């Protein structure tokens, strides 16, 4: 047995460890964010798929191209064959045919927080895939990265350490006393048509300290600042998705106050289920306390999503069954299964919806895409139920 007493870890050694970790992150990001490697959306749609997305026939599209209402898609220089339609071209079709699904002017935007105080439940993965699902449907989407870890920012093609200035590009200036009057300054277009991003980086964490210091003096201002900021840009969007930090801090409280709907990812494992139950208890206590500063907060819906589900694990199946029994009205019917397809895409700071080529024809990809689409459709239906302008269509669809 080795009786050697371990020496204490000094601050200088912790500093060295931090630098080594930063070097690894930097190398990973250099691989993904190589020079002149700006992210692009390469997915294309054939005329049959475009017609399904637009809600019109292939003939209607061809006729609109023939009479000049629509431009024809690009052609391959060598073969002369059509290369397919971009998402921007599909949205132009929706505009021409009047099938864009935007909310009515008097409908409230969906402000959805994907929230759980435990890390590793897939928040940023869900936010980015939901954003892209809504964009594929033709909605106007804003992703607000409220987490200083900036995972959503990186997935949407911005290097948080290089491309983002916390003093100019993030929520931080707006959250400070005397900051801008609206969030327009922080909106960034992305390579996805229909998706805007308010990015984050590590500097956003400073807002936690400033908020905590000012909470006793200006509680209502602190808690409602993010909600007011979202209101300043909401006329431009149908859906605003919030990616908050995985902890109960001041920014997380602001997110809970700003959102009008909550999605709680919860993997069906003992630890994660216990964490989710604890989160719900903390959220109830927190919202009760926050109601003392400006009224009670209500949500259009609060749903729990079983994420990272593995049907081959008996414990997952048992806990999912228990979740359905305990939360019969609160669980999404859809389940986000554990998938190497999502893991591999995320490792490359990408998403399943962005994949192209032969990989999209595998059964693994098709199954994963089906899980993601099912979650997206369910959230979309919940959103549309909050929009009176969509109720007539929903009744025709048999949803209302």
N, C-alpha and C positions, 0 to 999 in steps of 0.2 A: 504494500500500500504506500502511495506517495504522500508524504506528510509535508510537502513543500507548501508554504503559505503563499497564496497568490498575491502579487503586489496590487495595490489599488490602481484603477484606471484613471489616469489624470485627464485634465481638460485638454491638454495638448494632444494626447492620444485620441481622445474623442474627436478633436478637430481633424486629425489625420484620417480617421475612419470616415468622417463626413466627406472629406475631399475625395477619398477613394470611391465612395458611393456616387458622388457627383460625377466622377470620371466615367463610371460605368453608364450612368444615365446619358451623359454627353455622347458616348460612343454609340449607344443605341439610337439616339436621336440623329446623330450624324448619318447613320445608315438609312434612316427613314426620311430625314430632311436633307438629303444630299443637295449640293448646289444645282440650281436649275431643275430641281425635281418637284416643282410646284404641283400639288395634287390636282388632278382633273377627273371629271366624271366621264368615263368611257362607255358606259352602258348605252346600248341602242335597242330600239324596238322595231320589229317588223310591222307591216301594215295591219296584220290581224290583231296583234297585241295592242297597237296604238288605237285601233277601233274600239277594242274592249275598254281601254282606259278612258277614252273620250266619251263613250256611250253613243257612238254612231256607227254606221256600216262602213265597210271598206270602200264601197262605191261612193258614199257621201264624201269621203276623204279624197278619192281620185277626182271626183267632180269639182271639188273645191280647188284642187291643184290645177285642174284644166281651165277653170274660169278665172284663175289668178287670186282667189281669196287666200290660198295657201301656197307657199313655195314648195317645190319638190325637194326631197332629201338629197344629200350629196351622193355622188356615184364614185365607185372605185375607179381610179385612173387607168388601171390595167384591164379590168374585166368589164367596166361599164355598168356593173350591177349596183343597185341601190345599197348603200351602207346601213340603212335604217334611220329611224327618227331619234333625235335627241329628246331629252325630257323637256327642254325649252320649246322644241317644235311641237311636242304633244300638248304642252300648255297653250301654245298659240292656237292649236286646233280647238281646245276647250273654249278659248276666248271667242273664236269665230262661230262655233256652234252653240255658245251660251251654256256650256256644261261645267264651267268652273264651280267648285263646291263651296265657295266662300260663304262665310256667315253673313247674315243680314246686317245692315248698318246699325240696327238697334239691338242686335244680339251681343251678349257679353263674350269677349274672347275666352277661350279655355286657358286658364293659367294653372298648369299642372306641375306640382312638385313631386319628383320621384325621390321619396324620402325614407331613410331609415338611419338610425344613429349608429349602426354597425357597419364597418367597412367590409368590402369583399362580397357584397350581395349583388353586385352587378348594376349599380345605379347608372354610371356613365354609359355602360353598354346599352342599357334600356333606353336612356335618353337619346342617344345618337341613332339607334335603330327606329325608335318611335318618330323622331324628327324626319328621318328619311322616308318612312312609311307614309306620313302625312304629305310630304313633298311629292311623292310619286302619285298621290291621289289628287294633287293640284291645290292643296291648301298653302296658305302663307304662314310660315313657321319662324319663330325666333327661339333660339337656344341661349339661355343665360347661364353661363358657367359661374357658379357661386363658390366653387371649391378651389382653394389655393393649389391643390394638386394638379388642377387643370387637365384632367383626362379628356373631357369633352373637347376642350380647345385643341389638344393635340390630334384627336381623331378627325377633327374638321380641318386639319392641314396647317395649323399654326404652331410654330415652335414657341412654347411659353417663355423660354429663356432668351430668345432672339427677337421674335416678331411682336412681342407684347410688352408694352410699357405700362406698369401699374399706375403711373401718374397721368396717363392719357387714354389708355385703351380698356381698362377694366371698370368694375363697379366702384373701385376705391375712391376716385375723385368725387363721384356722386354721393357716396355715403359720408364724406367728410363735411364738416360744418362749412357753410358758404360755398358748397359745390355747385356744379351746373344745375340748371332748372329742369332739364329733361335728360333722358338717356340716349338721345339721338347721337351724341358725340361718340358713343362706344359701339354703335352698330357696325358690324363688318359683314359685307357680302361674302358668301362662300362659293365654292365651286359647284354646289348643289343649287340649281334654280329653285327659288322659293324658300330657301333657308338663309336667315341672317343669324349672326353669332355675336354675343357679347362675351369676349374671351376673359380668361383669368390667368394669373401666374402666382408665384409664391408671395409676391408683394401684397396680394389681397389679404393675406393673413393679418397684416397690420391693422386692418379695419376691426378685427376682433378686439384688440386692445383699446382702440379709440372708442368703440361702441361701449365696451364695458365701463370705461372711465366716465362716459357721459350719461350712462343709463339713469343714474340717480337724479341728474339734473333735468334731462329731457327725454323721459321714457317714451312719450307718444311720438316725438320726432324720430327717435331711433327705430322704433318698431314699425312705423308706417312709411319710412323713407323709401324702402324698396317697392312697396305697393304703389306709392305715388310715382316712382320712376317708371314702373311698368305701365301705369295709366297714361303716362306721357307719350308712349310709343304704341299703345295697344290698337290704335285705329289702323295700323299698317298690317296687323296680323290676325289670323284666325286662332292660332295655337301658340302659346308661350310655354316652353318647357324649362323648368328650373332644375339644375343639378347642384344640390346643396352639399356642404361638408358632411362627412359621416360622424358628426359629433353634435352635442347640444351646446352650441355657442350662440353668440349674438346674431351672426349671419343666418344660422339655422332658424332661430326664432323669427327673424325678418322674413325668411322664406315661408314659414308656416303662416305668418300674418298676410303675406302677399298672395299666396295661392288661393284659388277658388275650388281646387280639386286636389286630391292626394292619391298617389299610387305607391304602395309600400311593398317593395320586393322582399321576399322571405324564402330563402332556401329551406326545404323540408328536412332539416337536421335538428337534433336536440338543442345544440347550442344556438343555432340561428333562430329556431322557433322561440326559445326562451328569450332571446334578445329582442325579437319582434314583440312579444308580449310585454316585455319591459318598456320597449319604445312606446307602445300604445298607452301604457299606464303613465309614463312620463309626459306624453303628449297631452293626455287629458288634464293632468295636473298643471302643465305649463299653460295650456289654453285657458284654463280656469283663472290662473293668475294673470295672464295677459288681458283677460276680459275687463280687468279693473282699469286698464288704460285704453279707453276708447271703444268699449262695447264688445259683445260676444262675437266670435268669428264662426261662420258656418261655411260648409263646403257643398258644392253640387253633388259630389260623390267622394267616398273614401273606399278604395279597393285594395285588397291584398293580392299580390301576384306571386304564385309559387314559382320561384326561379331556380335555375341550376338543378332541376329535377332529374333524377336518374332512376328509371323504372326497374333497372336491374338490381337496385339496392333495396332490400326488404325494409330497412329502416325508413328510407325515403317514402316508400309506398304507405307504410303504417302512419307516419307522421302527416303525410298529405291527407290521408283519410281522416285523421283527427282534426286537422285544420278545417276540412270541409264540414265536419260535424260541429266544431266550435264556432266557426264563422260562416254559417250557411248562406247568408245574404251578402256577405262582404268579400268573398273570394271571387276573383275573375274566373270565369269558366275555362278560359284558356290557361295553358301551362307553358312556361318557357323551359324547355328541356335542356339539360346539360349537353353541350355540343362542342366537339373539337373544331367545328367550322367557325363558331363564334370565337373560340379561344385563339385559333390561328389568325383570324382576321384582326382581332384586337392586338395581338402581338406585333402586327405590322401597322398598328394605328389606323385600322381600316374597319369596314363593316361587311356583313354578309351581302347587303344590298348593292355594294360597289363591285363585287366580284364579277369578272367576265371570263369568257373563253370556256375551254373544256371542263373546268372545275365546276361550272354551274349546271352541268348535265349529269352529275353524279347523284345517286340516291341520297347520299348524306346531305348534300347541299339542298336538295328538294325538300327533304324532311325538315331541315333547319329553317328554311324559308317559310315553310308551312306553319311552323310554330310562331315565328315572328309575325307573319301576316295575321294569324288568328288573334294574337294579342293586340296588334294594331287595329284590326277591325272592331274589336270589342271596345277599345278606348274611343275609337272614332264614333261608334254608335252612342256611347255615353256623352260625348261632346255634343253631338247633334241634338240629343235630347234636351240640352240646355239652350238650344237656339230655336226660338219660336218660328223663325223663317223656314226651318227644316221640318217642322212637325207634319205638314201636309204630305211631304215626300215619305217620311217615316211611316205614316199611316198606310200609304200605298204599298210600302214594302212589308207591312205587317208587323212593324217593330213597336208601334204605339197602339 
